[in-house]
Amino acid sequence: VEATVGRATILHADLDAFYASVEQRDDPRLRGRPVIVGGGVVLACSYEAKACGVKTAMGGKAARRLCPQAIVVDPRMEAYSAASTAVFEVFRNTTPLVEGISIDEAFLDVGGLRRLVGTPTEIAVRLRRAVRAEVGLPITVGVARTKFLAKVASAVGKPDGLLVVPPGAETAFLHPLPIERLWGVGPITSRKLRDRGIRTVGDIAEIAEANLVAMLGPGAGRHLHALAHNRDPRHVTTNRRRGSIGSQRALGFSHGRPRSAQELDAVVVALVDRVTRRMRAADRLGRTIVLRLRFDDFARATRSHTLSEPTAHTSTVLAAVRALLRGVLPMIATRGLTQLGISVGDLDDDGAVQLALPFERAAGSGLDAAIGPALDVALDEVRTRFGTAAVTRAVLLGRDQGLSVPLLPD
Ligand SMILES: [Mg+2]
């Protein structure tokens, strides 16, 4: 086991101006303009509004006075919660070690993924890209050795940024920051410290713990002393057992153009490939196959099918997803499709030796059922060694293995 102490493997991922970004995503007229969500109290504001001095939790009147040109919109909690679900799906596709902090931020520990997926920085770059491509939102990621520092890094890296703090640069990064960057320094503590000429984290680090305790009390004193010295032993802990593994692809608006059957099938094949590979890497088997659709109007629909036995077998899952897709083709034809996702739920640990065996029992009949699991294992090994692009299924190279049912009724 590789030691993780001393390496920056914790990501803090935090969506930028979350509610306001969802509004700008869904209404092009709001892009590049100051947007305030919530008329009474400001629930969120875009960076253009922040530039005028508008802040979250400010009264609506004061906000409009600061930024008269701001567009005020009512909150749409359903849209935010759907976006949050989609972003957390990207998080959980990145690593099983996800600790949600709120609707729009989480810690991810990617320390165990180096050999399989890449360095923490590479993973953070890919995560940001995936959130942008699949959910359409900007996200900032901080990467550091401790949770505390990763969170500070994402705050400093905003908006739409990536900030990596290597272990050797921690003090140089942390100490010049204003004390308000520290967790637990609210207005009262801030005033107490500033009244004594303590302005930066470095200033706090120079004070003996006993003196800080005398100033602020035992809890806050010890806490700030530890943070100023970047001592934060907390691990990333998953809030829930990972119930499903999924992946999705944004397709962009169809603008009335019907999607070809081959196009949709290629997307589905790639998604199933990715998801089942992750399941095998995590030694998980699942029974419930879910197909998720998002239409041109951002409405969503899901279809699911439960298998008689849990599996991580690519062709078994693919067959189920293709059957689900056939059932929704008329709906896709009339409503347009902007996103397609699949997930496999009801996950069990793969306690049995199934994946090590070349043959899976009762997975179907014929050649594919027999060679399928062995082929999956072989492909996973090649990709682990040479990267995911090393092996690509024929359909993804453009060869037509399309659906047997036409996409449009005529
Ligand atoms: Mg946020």
Residues whose N, C-alpha, C, O or C-beta is under 5 A from the ligand:
A	BS01	MG	D14 L15 D16 A17 D104
